[in-house]
């Protein structure tokens, strides 16, 4: 399995500011993902972050709004820039962990963001 | 792309009864189907998964079945307990493509 921690666990921010969320994994992984989960909704993939390359963003998400860093195989950050109340959501870090010939996806505990 | 539909959106059962949640998928290339349990204020936790070369998998009170021909898979929880109350998500993934598609979730309530 993979143990994933996120910081902060929650935050309340003012409109127009930015927040950087950190994700730390207890082992090296190739693929890391950032998801958004709005209240009562399913998980929406924001981007895939692989070490040593630019993050790949899904439709509707852009690098200027959600810049991502992936400096090594156990760490990533997601920044939510120029926040508005519509950005209020849970942001989840996820990793693919290869065990033998199979990949399994694990999630962090999430960061609950409220934008006033 | 892949489309995953999950039913029901809410499910309420009495403690000790069984609960069944069903998902359908559209992409025949999907070959991995995990189920996640998300408790309030926490991230999704993998509870069981099945791969396309298997029709059924069981882990204590939880089982998952897969019908590749019909493109649907189901989660079965027997002898439900109040601590089973949570939101459950199914997902479908083509491991060669690398991205999971999630269902909309089922809120399960187990009444004592």
Interface residues (C-beta under 8 A of the other chain):
Chain A: X4 X31 X41 X42 X43 X45 X48 X92 X96 X102 X103 X104 X105 X106 X107 X108 X109 X110 X112
Chain B: X32 X34 X36 X41 X42 X43 X44 X45 X46 X49 X51 X89 X91 X93 X95 X98 X99 X100 X102 X103 X104 X105
